[in-house]
Amino acid sequence: MNLVSIGEFSRLSRLSPKALRLYDELGLLVPARVDAETGYRWYAATQLDHARLVAALRRAGVPLARIKDILALDPASAAEEIRARWADAEAEHAARRVLVGRLVDRLQGKKSAMYEVTVREIPRRRMLSRVGRVHQDELESLTRELFIHRLRRGGVPRAEGIAGAPFTIYHGEVSGDSDGPVEWCWPVPEDRAAEIAAGFPDLTLRTEPAHQEAFVRQETPGRWAAATQVEVAVGALFAWAAEQKRHPSGGVRGVLVPATGTPGTGPYVEFALPLS
């Protein structure tokens, strides 16, 4: 095998030695040989295509952790993953354009059309809940684990109508830097609440009083295409509340409303703001 030094491989691949060392540590681009005594890295010329693929994915803005997953796929699956990521990036860019437009209008004292805000009545209800701290990249998997794997597949009934839709309350900012907290809520039938709660000692059974809530809904089932779209939607709720002189009585909620008549389709995700 024809090996070259890290310096030469750096020149050929146009990746700095620092980047090559990082990619080695992360398992993205492992040297063909490492000197046991000096720790010096040696690369095979056949690794150049791999190195250039990693570099191209980084230029496209793919996170290092995601690159590792893509490299483990077969070529066809990897291509589909990259295509899907680019579609998400375009949706995010479009949503940011909308957000910037809203901000400019706001700073100039103009009103701009946002998501349509609707108000509905929510009756008093009993619910199982759990409060926890979570970052954005953990939120979806933890929500699935509780709502789908434990409660839905466990046959736990829900209250009827929109009042029975599971939801997550954002008591604090959830992002890559901030960990909430959030509260996961599963409304249950009033007459069986104590019985159901007894089977889940790690969850809290609590009562929420009747109230109104303002909400916005996405146009199609499934998760929102871009984080910035969520920011615009939530911004629309607070702007509406300020304009209507309505006071929020709690944190923003992500409500999972089943998509009726479309088997195999995920729920609609609504964002709601409880009103005092």
C-alpha positions in Angstrom: 0.0 0.0 0.0 1.4 3.4 -1.0 1.2 5.6 2.1 1.8 9.4 2.4 2.4 11.5 5.4 -0.3 13.6 7.0 1.4 16.7 5.6 1.3 15.3 2.0 -2.2 14.0 2.4 -3.2 17.5 3.7 -1.8 19.0 0.5 -3.5 16.5 -1.7 -6.9 16.7 0.0 -6.7 20.4 0.8 -7.7 19.6 4.4 -5.6 21.0 7.2 -3.7 18.7 9.5 -5.8 20.0 12.3 -9.0 18.9 10.4 -7.5 15.5 9.6 -6.7 14.9 13.3 -10.2 15.9 14.3 -11.8 13.6 11.6 -9.6 10.8 12.9 -10.7 11.4 16.5 -14.4 11.3 15.4 -13.9 8.2 13.2 -14.8 10.0 10.0 -11.4 9.6 8.3 -9.1 7.1 10.1 -5.5 7.0 8.9 -4.3 3.8 7.2 -1.5 3.5 9.7 -0.5 5.3 12.9 3.1 5.0 14.1 2.9 3.2 17.5 5.9 5.2 18.9 5.4 8.7 17.5 1.7 8.7 16.9 2.4 10.0 13.4 -0.5 9.5 10.9 -0.1 8.0 7.5 -2.8 7.9 4.8 -3.4 5.8 1.7 -3.8 7.6 -1.7 -7.1 5.6 -2.0 -8.5 7.6 0.9 -8.5 10.9 -1.1 -12.1 10.4 -2.4 -13.3 9.7 1.1 -11.5 12.8 2.4 -13.0 15.0 -0.4 -16.5 13.7 0.4 -16.2 14.6 4.0 -14.9 18.1 3.1 -17.8 18.6 0.6 -20.4 17.6 3.2 -18.9 20.0 5.7 -19.0 22.8 3.1 -22.6 22.0 2.6 -23.2 22.6 6.3 -23.7 19.0 7.4 -22.8 18.5 11.1 -19.9 16.2 11.8 -22.1 13.8 13.8 -24.5 13.5 10.8 -21.6 13.0 8.4 -20.6 9.9 10.3 -24.1 8.5 9.8 -24.1 9.3 6.1 -20.8 7.6 5.5 -22.2 4.4 7.0 -24.9 4.2 4.4 -24.8 2.6 1.0 -24.3 5.2 -1.9 -28.0 5.3 -2.9 -29.2 5.8 0.7 -26.5 8.4 1.3 -27.6 10.3 -1.8 -31.2 10.3 -0.6 -30.1 11.5 2.8 -28.2 14.4 1.4 -31.1 15.3 -0.9 -33.5 15.3 2.0 -31.1 17.4 4.1 -30.8 19.9 1.3 -34.6 20.1 1.0 -34.8 20.8 4.8 -32.1 23.5 4.4 -34.0 25.2 1.6 -37.2 25.2 3.8 -35.2 26.7 6.7 -33.8 29.4 4.4 -37.3 30.3 3.1 -38.6 30.4 6.7 -35.8 32.7 7.8 -36.6 35.0 4.9 -40.1 35.2 6.2 -38.9 35.8 9.7 -36.6 38.6 8.7 -39.4 40.2 6.7 -41.6 40.1 9.9 -38.8 41.7 11.9 -38.2 44.4 9.4 -42.0 45.2 9.3 -42.1 45.2 13.1 -39.1 47.6 13.4 -40.8 49.9 10.8 -44.1 49.9 12.7 -45.9 47.8 10.1 -48.3 44.9 10.6 -47.6 41.8 8.5 -49.8 38.9 7.8 -48.7 35.9 9.8 -50.2 32.5 10.6 -53.9 32.6 11.2 -54.6 32.6 14.9 -57.7 30.9 16.2 -59.1 30.7 19.8 -60.7 27.6 21.3 -62.2 26.5 24.6 -60.3 23.8 26.6 -62.4 22.1 29.3 -61.0 21.1 32.7 -59.0 17.9 32.3 -56.9 15.4 34.2 -53.5 14.4 32.7 -50.4 12.4 33.2 -47.3 14.6 33.1 -43.6 14.6 33.3 -41.3 17.6 33.7 -37.7 17.3 32.4 -34.8 19.3 31.1 -33.9 18.6 27.4 -32.0 20.1 24.5 -33.5 20.5 21.1 -31.7 17.5 19.6 -33.1 15.2 22.3 -36.7 16.5 22.4 -38.2 14.4 19.5 -36.8 11.1 20.6 -37.9 11.6 24.3 -41.3 12.7 23.1 -41.7 9.6 21.0 -40.5 7.3 23.8 -43.1 8.6 26.2 -46.1 9.4 24.0 -45.8 6.5 21.4 -43.8 3.7 22.9 -45.1 3.9 26.5 -48.5 5.5 26.5 -50.1 5.0 23.0 -48.7 1.5 22.5 -49.4 0.7 26.1 -53.1 1.3 25.3 -53.5 4.3 27.7 -56.7 6.0 26.7 -57.0 9.7 26.1 -59.7 12.2 26.9 -62.1 12.9 24.0 -61.7 15.6 21.3 -59.1 18.2 21.1 -58.8 18.2 24.9 -57.4 14.7 24.7 -54.5 15.6 22.3 -51.1 15.0 23.9 -49.0 18.1 24.2 -45.7 19.5 25.4 -45.4 22.7 27.4 -42.3 24.7 26.9 -41.7 26.2 30.3 -38.3 27.6 29.1 -36.3 28.0 25.9 -35.4 24.7 24.2 -32.4 24.9 21.9 -28.9 23.6 21.4 -27.8 25.8 24.4 -30.9 25.9 26.6 -32.7 22.9 28.1 -36.1 24.1 29.0 -37.6 22.7 31.1 -40.5 21.1 29.2 -43.5 19.2 30.4 -45.0 16.3 28.5 -48.8 16.0 29.1 -51.2 13.1 28.2 -54.8 13.9 29.0 -56.8 10.9 30.3 -60.5 10.2 31.0 -61.7 11.8 34.2 -63.4 8.6 35.5 -60.2 6.5 35.0 -57.5 9.0 35.9 -56.5 7.5 39.3 -56.6 3.9 37.9 -54.4 4.8 34.9 -52.0 6.9 37.0 -51.4 3.9 39.4 -49.7 2.1 36.5 -47.2 4.9 35.9 -45.7 5.9 39.3 -42.9 7.9 37.6 -45.6 10.2 36.1 -47.6 12.9 37.9 -51.4 13.0 37.7 -52.5 16.6 37.7 -55.6 18.7 36.9 -55.6 21.6 34.5 -58.5 24.1 34.9 -60.7 25.1 31.9 -59.3 27.9 29.8 -59.1 29.4 26.4 -56.1 29.0 24.1 -55.0 30.7 20.9 -53.4 28.4 18.4 -51.8 28.1 14.9 -51.7 25.0 12.8 -49.4 23.8 10.0 -50.9 23.1 6.6 -49.9 19.5 6.4 -49.4 16.6 8.9 -46.0 15.8 10.3 -43.4 17.9 12.0 -42.7 21.5 10.9 -40.2 21.7 8.1 -37.9 24.2 9.7 -37.1 25.5 13.1 -37.5 29.0 11.9 -41.1 28.3 10.8 -41.8 27.3 14.4 -40.3 30.6 15.5 -42.5 32.6 13.1 -45.6 30.6 14.2 -44.9 31.2 17.9 -44.1 34.8 17.2 -47.6 35.1 15.5 -49.2 33.9 18.7 -47.5 36.4 20.9 -48.1 39.2 18.4 -51.8 38.3 18.3 -52.1 38.2 22.1 -50.5 41.6 22.4 -52.7 43.1 19.7 -55.9 41.6 21.3 -54.7 42.6 24.8 -54.9 38.9 25.9 -52.5 37.7 28.6 -50.7 34.3 28.3 -51.3 32.1 31.4 -48.4 29.7 30.7 -45.8 28.5 28.3 -46.2 27.8 24.6 -47.5 24.3 23.9 -46.8 21.9 21.0 -50.1 20.0 20.5 -50.2 16.7 18.6 -53.5 16.5 16.8 -54.2 13.2 15.0 -54.6 13.5 11.2 -58.0 11.8 10.6 -58.7 10.0 7.3 -55.0 9.7 6.4 -53.7 6.3 7.7 -49.9 6.2 8.2 -49.6 10.0 8.4 -48.2 11.7 11.5 -50.3 14.2 13.5 -50.7 17.8 12.9 -48.5 19.8 15.2 -50.2 22.9 16.5 -48.6 25.6 18.7 -51.0 27.0 21.3 -50.8 29.7 24.0 -53.1 29.4 27.0 -54.9 32.6 27.8 -56.0 34.0 31.2 
